Amino acid sequence: MNWMEGWPMGFMWFGPLFFLLVIAALVWALARGMGPGASLARQSPEDILKERYARGEIDQDDYERRLSDLRK
């Protein structure tokens, strides 16, 4: 039996496929860690609340109420 016949030929693609899967997993992990939500994970809840108030998403009463709730 020749080594090119049968099942060993199917394993010829295993190495490159495994390598591509590893590269894809690394790219996915890096993109997930550097996406728009990544910076929110490093901010405190008070910082996020301050930004929302500065953007006008919430008014002063809402800001003070939520800030008080966070500090409890």
N, C-alpha and C positions, 0 to 999 in steps of 0.2 A: 504494500500500500504506500503510495506517495504521500508525503507530509502535506502536500497542497490539496489533497482530496479530503472531503468529509468535514467533520466538526472543527478541526484546527483553523480552517480558513475563516470561520465565523469569529474567532477570537482575535483575528488580526485587527479588528476595529475597536476592540475593548480599550486598549491603551489610549489612542487619540480621543475616544469618546469620554473616557474618564478624565483626561486632561481638560477637555472642553467644559465638562460639568464642574470641575474645580474652579476654573476661570470664571464661569458664569456665577457660581456661588460667591466668589470674592467680589465680583462687580456688584451683585445684588446687595451684599452686606455693606459695601462702601456707599452705595447709593442710598441705602436705607439710613445709614448713620449720618449722612450729610444732606438729607432732604430738608424741606421747609419745616417739618415738625421737629427736627433735631434741636434747633435752638430753643424751642419752648421747653424741652425737657431739662435744660440747664437753668431756666429762670425760676425764681421763686413765685409762688402764687401772688404775692403782693406786687411783684414787678409786672406780672401779666395784667393785674387789675389796674395798675398805674398806666400801662400802655393803652388799655381799653378806654380809660377815662380821657387820656390825652387825644385819642383818635375820635372822641365824641360818641363812642358806642354806648356809654352809660352817662347819666347825669351825676351831679355832685352828691345828691341825697343817696342815690344808689351806690355810688362809690364809697361813701362813708359807712353805709349800712353793711356792705360786703366786707369792707376793711375791718370793721368791728367784729364781724362774724369770724373772719380769718384769725384775728388776734385772740379769740377766746381759748 
